[in-house]
Amino acid sequence: MELPRNRFKHAIAAGELQIGLWCSLCSNIAVDILRDSGFDWLLIDTEHSPNEIPDVLSQLQACEGGAATPIVRPAWNDMVLIKRCLDLGTQTLLVPYVQNPAEAKRAVEAVRYPSAGVRGVAVASRASRYGRVADYLNKANSEICLLVQVETRSAMDELEAIATVEGVDGVFIGPSDLSASLGHIGNPAHRDVQKALETCVRRLKAVGKPAGILSGNEEEVRRYIAWGYTFVAVGSDVALLGRGADALAKKFRG
């Protein structure tokens, strides 16, 4: 059995726009519905949703064979949390709240086997198809994609140093936390935040690193794509369900 090719990793490395959706419902059925909707990637979130390892596993299984690449966001830049996600078969991770190059390096080490890193060795996990992928331990590093999240003023100040750490495949700019850090909490549309978001993608393009972002606002999304963001989440499962339900109920009320 061959190691699966990470379509998302190779696409962003080639500069191909990847459109995604945030998944926070903790539902394998929701992911099963969404996987063939036409998105390039689905983000399974464990930082700001009550997803736990068994939930993540069921959602990864639901993604199997679908058109969308699953990306898992661990709750923290923690080698144990990251190891558990990897052993489930996750090939792309988005690590939150990376503040400096040292923390980026720690994330890189967590996703790689020795001697390049500190990932613990499991010989029969789902990642290796329970031992069926030939020479998995020597091949795995090549298809792991590591995205790190920059979401504060201080992290933005070290953007190039974080982005150019060897093993970082892309940098996701978190507009909500960055707007809070810049003094405009709850208002990522503020002109100062928008200017910072544009500056970040230009700086990342200058060092050849793909940039990612999230927005549920179509006008903002199209602007971010025009600026050069490569992997862009254009909404969330929670918003789709909530707004769709609200609109449907409103049609028959009052």
Secondary structure, DSSP 8 states (H G I E B T S, - for coil): ------HHHHHHHTT--EEEEEE-S--HHHHHHHTTSS-SEEEEESSSS---HHHHHHHHHHHTTSSSEEEEE-SSS-HHHHHHHHHTT--EEEE----SHHHHHHHHHHHS-TTT------SSSGGGTTTTSTTHHHHHHHH-EEEEEE-SHHHHHTHHHHHTSTT--EEEE-HHHHHHHTT-TT-TTSHHHHHHHHHHHHHHHHTT--EEEE-S-HHHHHHHHHHT-SEEEEEEHHHHHHHHHHHHHHHT--
